[in-house]
């Protein structure tokens, strides 16, 4: 799946990764793109300025 879309981190105790360290990193990345948190989530901008969670949606998909 490529292109802008709503991203929300998993909640609860069910793992989607190998372990909690990996799960924590994934959830932090995804939470930064949550429409309730991110400045411009469709552009992957998570806070003021030009900081991005990933270079592109394709790069985000490769990370996740």
C-alpha positions as a Markdown table, in Angstrom:
| # | Residue | x | y | z |
|---|---|---|---|---|
| 1 | Unk | 0.0 | 0.0 | 0.0 |
| 2 | Unk | 1.5 | 3.3 | -1.0 |
| 3 | Unk | 0.4 | 6.9 | -0.6 |
| 4 | Unk | -1.1 | 9.0 | 2.1 |
| 5 | Unk | -3.4 | 7.2 | 4.5 |
| 6 | Unk | -4.3 | 7.3 | 8.2 |
| 7 | Unk | -1.7 | 5.7 | 10.4 |
| 8 | Unk | -2.4 | 4.7 | 14.0 |
| 9 | Unk | -0.2 | 2.7 | 16.4 |
| 10 | Unk | -1.5 | -0.5 | 17.9 |
| 11 | Unk | -2.6 | -0.4 | 21.4 |
| 12 | Unk | -2.7 | -3.0 | 24.1 |
| 13 | Unk | -0.4 | -5.9 | 24.9 |
| 14 | Unk | -0.5 | -7.9 | 21.6 |
| 15 | Unk | 2.8 | -7.9 | 19.7 |
| 16 | Unk | 3.0 | -7.3 | 16.0 |
| 17 | Unk | 6.9 | -7.5 | 16.1 |
| 18 | Unk | 9.5 | -10.0 | 17.4 |
| 19 | Unk | 9.7 | -8.4 | 20.8 |
| 20 | Unk | 8.9 | -5.3 | 22.8 |
| 21 | Unk | 12.0 | -3.3 | 21.8 |
| 22 | Unk | 11.0 | -3.6 | 18.1 |
| 23 | Unk | 7.3 | -3.0 | 19.0 |
| 24 | Unk | 8.1 | 0.1 | 20.9 |
| 25 | Unk | 10.0 | 1.6 | 17.9 |
| 26 | Unk | 7.2 | 0.7 | 15.5 |
| 27 | Unk | 4.5 | 2.2 | 17.8 |
| 28 | Unk | 6.5 | 5.4 | 18.3 |
| 29 | Unk | 6.9 | 5.8 | 14.5 |
| 30 | Unk | 3.3 | 5.1 | 13.8 |
| 31 | Unk | 2.0 | 7.3 | 16.7 |
| 32 | Unk | 4.0 | 10.2 | 15.3 |
| 33 | Unk | 1.9 | 9.9 | 12.1 |
| 34 | Unk | -1.4 | 9.7 | 13.9 |
| 35 | Unk | -3.7 | 12.4 | 12.5 |
| 36 | Unk | -4.4 | 13.6 | 16.1 |
| 37 | Unk | -0.6 | 14.1 | 16.7 |
| 38 | Unk | 1.2 | 14.9 | 13.4 |
| 39 | Unk | 1.3 | 18.4 | 11.9 |
| 40 | Unk | 0.8 | 17.2 | 8.3 |
| 41 | Unk | 0.5 | 13.4 | 8.4 |
| 42 | Unk | -0.2 | 13.1 | 4.7 |
| 43 | Unk | 3.2 | 14.7 | 4.0 |
| 44 | Unk | 4.8 | 12.6 | 6.8 |
| 45 | Unk | 5.6 | 15.8 | 8.7 |
| 46 | Unk | 5.4 | 15.0 | 12.4 |
| 47 | Unk | 6.3 | 18.4 | 13.9 |
| 48 | Unk | 7.2 | 22.0 | 13.0 |
| 49 | Unk | 9.7 | 22.6 | 10.3 |
| 50 | Unk | 10.6 | 20.0 | 7.7 |
| 51 | Unk | 11.2 | 17.0 | 10.0 |
| 52 | Unk | 9.7 | 13.9 | 8.5 |
| 53 | Unk | 9.0 | 10.4 | 9.8 |
| 54 | Unk | 10.2 | 8.9 | 6.5 |
| 55 | Unk | 11.3 | 10.3 | 3.1 |
| 56 | Unk | 8.3 | 9.1 | 1.3 |
| 57 | Unk | 5.3 | 6.7 | 1.7 |
| 58 | Unk | 7.3 | 4.0 | -0.1 |
| 59 | Unk | 10.1 | 4.5 | 2.4 |
| 60 | Unk | 7.6 | 4.3 | 5.3 |
| 61 | Unk | 6.2 | 1.1 | 3.8 |
| 62 | Unk | 9.7 | -0.4 | 3.6 |
| 63 | Unk | 10.4 | 0.5 | 7.3 |
| 64 | Unk | 7.1 | -1.0 | 8.5 |
